[in-house]
Amino acid sequence: MNNLSHAELTESFSLAGRHNTDTEKLLAFLDAHFALSEGSHRDVSQYRVYFGRLLAHLNTGQCVGLDNPSAFIDFGGDRECPSLISLSYERKFIELHF
């Protein structure tokens, strides 16, 4: 993907090795701009792509999509466990790297 703008949270969106403060900022950002149809990104145990839609598996066992499905742009890696997810809001793009 070209011309991606990253939100000013941390240098990357990788949750590995991040402090709890950075993780909370990221999760709050996701909930604010890429809300799930139910629940919170804080409760997601896995993301996957199914028929061109981003799905989030919650810790409760429930599987939900984005409140605005068109915010999902693309992914990298495996559909069952993407290593990269591209999202868009207000003509800005972000990538989440896992």
TADAZI-V564503 format. One record per residue. SS is DSSP state (hx for helix, st for strand, lp for the rest). PHI is phi in whole degrees, 0 to 359 (* if undefined). OMEGA is omega in radians with two decimals (NA if undefined). Layout:
# TADAZI-V564503
SS|PHI|OMEGA, SS|PHI|OMEGA
This chain:
# TADAZI-V564503
lp|*|-3.11, lp|253|3.04, lp|58|3.12, lp|273|3.04, lp|255|3.14, lp|259|3.06, lp|296|-3.08, lp|274|3.11, lp|252|3.10, lp|213|3.12, lp|294|3.10, lp|217|3.14, lp|263|3.11, lp|289|3.12, lp|275|-3.10, lp|293|3.07, lp|73|-3.14, lp|272|3.07, lp|286|-3.13, hx|303|3.14, hx|297|3.11, hx|296|-3.14, hx|297|3.12, hx|296|3.10, hx|297|3.14, hx|297|-3.11, hx|295|3.08, hx|295|3.09, hx|299|3.13, hx|298|3.13, hx|296|-3.12, hx|286|-3.02, hx|255|-3.10, lp|224|-3.08, lp|302|3.02, st|277|3.12, lp|297|3.02, lp|210|3.08, lp|81|-3.05, lp|227|3.05, hx|297|3.08, hx|297|-3.07, hx|261|-3.08, st|279|3.07, st|259|-3.14, st|197|2.97, st|254|3.01, st|208|-3.14, st|248|-3.10, st|224|-3.11, lp|50|3.07, lp|75|3.13, st|242|3.05, st|275|3.08, st|245|3.11, st|240|3.05, st|268|-3.11, st|272|3.11, lp|301|3.14, lp|282|-3.09, lp|98|3.14, lp|285|3.09, st|244|-3.07, st|229|3.07, st|253|3.06, st|286|3.06, lp|301|3.07, lp|243|-3.06, hx|302|-3.13, hx|289|3.08, hx|289|3.10, st|281|-3.08, st|254|-3.02, st|197|3.08, st|214|3.04, st|233|-3.13, st|90|-3.06, st|276|3.12, lp|299|-3.11, lp|282|-3.13, st|204|-3.07, st|299|3.05, st|267|-3.14, st|210|3.07, st|230|3.09, st|255|-3.13, st|230|-3.12, st|224|3.00, st|208|3.11, lp|46|3.12, lp|61|3.04, st|243|-3.12, st|239|3.03, st|227|3.04, st|238|3.02, st|253|3.13, st|253|-3.13, lp|246|NA
